[in-house]
C-alpha cells in the first residue's frame, strides 16, 4: 500500500496511523510487513534533522520512537501479522535536488531494539493515560494537571540552591 490509513483499538483507545508505505509479503510461508515512513530534509549532508548527525536528535525531539510501535501494532491488527514480523524504516530524503544529481539524496534509518522497547513502554503509558481520560471529566483532569505542575514548581523552589557556583573553563578550550 502507498500512504494508507490504519485504524484500530489499543488498550480500549481508538487510534489511527497514516504510514507512507506498507509492504505486505510472504516469506517462507510467514506473512510479513515492512512499514516505511518518509521524512524530508533540507540538508542530509549537514546537521538538519534528516542528516546523519541530526536524525538521532529528531527521533527524540519529534517522538519518532513512539511512532514505530504504534504503527507496528496497528498494522499487525489490520493485517493479522505477528508484530515480530513487521519491520519499520524511516527514509529521509532531501526536498530539493543538488546540482548535478537527478535524484534527491536519501538515507534509511531503523531504531535499535532498545529504543523501540522504550517507545513501546511510552506508548503503553500514553494509552493508559488516554483510557483514564476517557473515563474522567476533562475539566477535573486539567485542574489536577495544573495543581500537579504548581506542586512540582513549589517543590523545586524549596530545593533550589542559590549559593554561588563556579563555572569551569570547558575542556575543549585550548589551555594556555
N, C-alpha and C positions, 0 to 999 in steps of 0.2 A: 504494500500500500504506500502511496505517497501521501504526505500530510493527511492524516486521518485523525478523527476524534475517537477516543475510547472512554467509556463510562463504566462505572461500577460502584459498588458499595464496599468500603473498607471499614471494618470495625463499627458498622452501623452508620457510617457517614457517607453520603453520596458525593462522589468525586469524579473529575473528568481530567483528561490529559490530551494534548494535541502534539504527538510526536511528528517530526518532519518526514520520517520514513520508517516503516516496519516491514521487514522481510521475513516471511514465514516459509520454512523449508523443512524437508525431512532428511535426516542423515542417519544411516544405519538403522532405519526403522523407528527413529525417535523424532518427534515433532519438535522443532526449534524455532527460535526467532532472533532477529538482530534489529535492535532499535537504533536509529541514527537521529541525532539532534544537531542541527546546523546553527552555528553561531558565526556572526560576521565580525570582521576585524578591520580596522583601518591600516594596521601595520603589523603583520605577523613577524617581521624581522626585528621590530623594535620592542617596546615594552607595553604595547597595547594588551588588553585582556585576551586577545586571541593569540598572542605571541607565545613562544616557548617560555619566556620569562614571566609573562603575566597571567597565563591561564590558571596556574595553581592558585593565584590570588582571586581570580574570578570564581573558581569553584567554591571558595569560602564566602567571598563577599556577595555573590549573586545567589547563593544557596543551591548550586547545581548538584551538590552531594545529596540533597533532599529530593531532587527531581528524578535521579536514577532509580531508587527503589520504588517510588510512586508509579513511574511509567512501567517498570517491570511488573509490578503487582497487577496493574490494570490490564496490561497486555496478557498476562498469564490467565486472568479471569475471563477476558474477552475471547481468547483463542484456546483455552483449556490446554495450556502448556506449563510444564513444571518450571518454576522460577529459575532453577539452576540451569535450565536450557535456554535462557534468554541472555544475550549479550547486549551491551549498550556502548555506543561510541559517540563522543562529541566530535564533530567535524567543524573546525574553524576555517573560514575562507575569507580572504581579503575582498572587500566590497568594491575595489577598483582594480583595473589591470595595470601592471607595471609596464614601463616602456620595454619593448622587445619581447614581451610574453603574450601568448594568445589565450592563456587561461590564468585565472587568479591563483595565487599561492594558497595552498591548503595544508592543514595539519590535523592529524587524528589523535584523540586522547581517550583513554579509559581510566576509570577510577580503580585504585587498589582495593582489594577485598576489605582491608581495614577501614578505608574511607567509606566504602559502600555500606559496611556494617554500621558505621557511625550514622550515616544518612538514614538507614532503616530504623535505628533507635530514635532518631529525631522525628521521623515520620510517625512512629508508634506513639510517641509523646504528643505530637500535634493532633493525631486522631483522637486520643483520649480527651484532650482539651476540647476539641470540637464536639465530641459526643456529650461532654459535660455541659458545654454551652447550649446545646440543643435543648437541654432539659431545664435551663435556668432563665430567669428574667434578665434580658440584656442590660437594663439599667442597673440592676443589682450587681451584675458581673463587672460593669465599667466602674461602678463606685468602689467595689472591692479592689480592683486593679489600681485605681488611684490611691487608695489607702495603703496598699502594699508598697507602692512606689514611694509614697511620702514616708512610710516607716523605714524603708531602706535608706532614704536620704538622711533621716534623723540618726539612724544607727551609724552611718558613715561619718557624719559630723561629730558624733561622740567619740569616734575612734581616730579622728584626724590629729595628726601630729604636726603642729605648726612651728616646731623648732627649726633653727637654721640648718640647711643641708648643703654640703659641699658638692659642687659639680666637678667631676674629674675630666681631665683632657681625654678626648676619645682615643681609643687605641690606634685608630687608623691615621691619626695626625703624626707627621714625621717629627720625631723628637729632636730637640736642639743639641 
